[in-house]
Amino acid sequence: MLEIKKREFKPIPEGMYIVKIENVAWEANKWKNKEDDPEKNINYTFIVVSDESGDKAYEGRKIWQTNHPNSQRNLAIYNAAMGEKLEATDEESVNIDETKMIGREVRAVVKQAEYNGKISNKIDAVVALPISAPVGGQDNSEAKKEPKTDTTGTNEEINIEDIPF
């Protein structure tokens, strides 16, 4: 008889990592206890690309995150992944297309937490990659300056870092 063993992974050290959003899916809420709990939660799968210094020792490791659909964390992940600044108050929600985030990279603060007696990783916060960060292995530092056409039709360069967002 074939015996299937459950693989367990040692958590990666806490710190700042570049992670890629591999999947975003709505899944049944297996912790639904109260009537006002949502029927579904948003589940994220992140893949570690490197730590912030570029060390790829944990490349390919996965981190899973489950969020309540009305969580501000979903908005933070979306804003970091898409480079947008959507906002919502506790009383309102913002419709976001979570599928657009798949394949995007963000910086993530990875922490360790105990769950069911085991230490595992969790994403504590996400922030957008700096514009000078390599994209697809290529340096895009020249992307910091984009041409802008003013009303007189002359082109002037604008430094994206000067735009407050």
C-alpha positions in Angstrom: 0.0 0.0 0.0 1.2 3.5 -0.9 1.7 5.7 2.1 1.3 9.5 1.4 3.3 11.7 3.7 2.4 15.2 4.4 5.3 17.6 3.7 6.0 20.2 6.3 8.2 23.2 5.6 10.3 25.2 8.0 9.0 28.8 7.9 11.2 31.4 6.2 12.8 34.0 8.5 10.8 37.2 9.2 11.7 40.1 7.0 11.0 42.0 3.8 10.7 39.9 0.7 9.8 40.5 -3.0 6.8 38.2 -3.7 4.8 37.4 -6.8 1.0 37.0 -6.5 0.5 33.6 -8.0 -3.3 33.2 -7.4 -6.3 35.1 -6.0 -9.4 33.0 -5.4 -12.7 33.2 -3.6 -13.2 30.2 -1.5 -15.9 29.0 0.9 -15.4 30.4 4.4 -14.6 27.3 6.5 -14.6 29.4 9.7 -18.1 30.8 9.3 -19.4 30.9 12.9 -21.8 33.9 12.9 -24.7 34.8 10.6 -22.9 38.0 9.5 -19.7 36.1 8.6 -19.2 36.1 4.8 -19.9 33.0 2.8 -16.6 33.3 1.0 -13.1 34.7 1.8 -10.4 35.8 -0.6 -7.4 33.5 -0.6 -4.0 34.7 -1.9 -1.0 32.6 -2.9 2.3 34.4 -2.9 5.6 33.0 -4.2 8.8 34.3 -2.8 11.1 35.8 -5.5 13.9 37.0 -3.2 14.5 38.9 0.0 14.9 42.7 -0.3 18.6 42.4 -0.8 18.1 40.1 -3.8 19.1 36.9 -2.1 17.1 34.1 -3.7 17.6 31.5 -0.9 13.9 31.2 -0.4 12.9 31.6 -4.0 9.8 29.6 -4.9 8.5 29.2 -1.4 4.8 29.9 -1.1 2.9 31.9 1.5 -0.9 31.7 1.7 -3.1 34.5 3.1 -6.8 34.4 3.7 -8.7 37.6 4.1 -12.3 38.6 4.9 -13.8 40.1 1.7 -14.2 43.5 3.4 -10.7 43.6 4.9 -8.6 46.7 4.2 -5.8 44.3 3.5 -7.3 43.4 0.2 -7.3 47.0 -0.8 -3.7 47.4 0.4 -2.6 44.4 -1.7 -4.5 45.7 -4.7 -3.0 49.2 -4.4 0.6 47.8 -4.0 0.2 45.4 -6.9 -1.5 47.8 -9.3 0.3 51.0 -8.2 -3.0 52.6 -7.5 -4.4 54.6 -4.5 -7.9 53.4 -4.1 -9.5 54.2 -0.7 -12.5 53.1 1.2 -14.0 53.8 4.6 -15.3 51.0 6.9 -18.8 51.8 5.7 -18.1 51.3 2.0 -16.4 48.8 -0.2 -14.5 49.2 -3.4 -15.0 46.8 -6.3 -11.6 45.6 -7.4 -10.8 43.0 -10.1 -8.5 40.7 -8.1 -7.6 38.7 -11.2 -5.6 41.7 -12.4 -3.2 41.2 -9.5 -2.1 37.8 -10.6 1.6 37.8 -11.8 2.3 41.2 -10.1 5.2 41.6 -7.6 5.1 43.5 -4.4 7.3 43.9 -1.3 5.9 42.0 1.6 6.6 42.1 5.3 6.7 38.4 6.2 6.2 37.4 9.8 5.9 34.1 11.7 2.8 33.1 13.6 1.6 30.1 15.5 -1.4 28.3 14.1 -2.7 25.0 15.4 0.5 24.6 17.3 2.8 25.1 14.3 4.8 28.1 13.3 4.0 29.3 9.8 4.5 32.4 7.7 2.0 35.2 7.2 2.1 38.4 5.2 1.8 41.3 7.7 1.9 44.1 5.2 2.5 44.8 1.5 4.0 47.8 -0.2 4.5 48.6 -3.9 7.9 47.9 -5.4 10.0 51.0 -6.0 9.9 52.1 -9.6 13.6 51.5 -10.0 13.2 47.8 -9.0 14.1 45.3 -11.7 11.0 44.1 -13.6 11.4 40.7 -15.2 15.1 40.7 -14.4 15.7 43.9 -16.3 16.6 47.3 -14.7 13.9 49.8 -15.4 15.5 52.8 -13.7 15.2 54.8 -16.9 11.4 54.4 -16.5 11.5 57.0 -13.8 11.3 59.8 -16.3 8.4 59.9 -18.8 7.7 62.5 -21.4 4.8 64.8 -20.6 3.0 67.0 -23.1 1.8 70.3 -21.8 -0.9 72.5 -23.3 1.6 74.4 -25.5 2.6 71.1 -27.1 6.2 71.1 -25.9 7.6 68.1 -24.2 9.2 68.3 -20.8 10.4 65.5 -18.6 8.7 64.7 -15.4 10.3 62.8 -12.5 7.7 60.3 -11.3 9.3 60.4 -7.8 8.1 64.0 -7.6 4.4 63.0 -7.9 2.8 62.6 -4.5 0.8 59.5 -4.0 
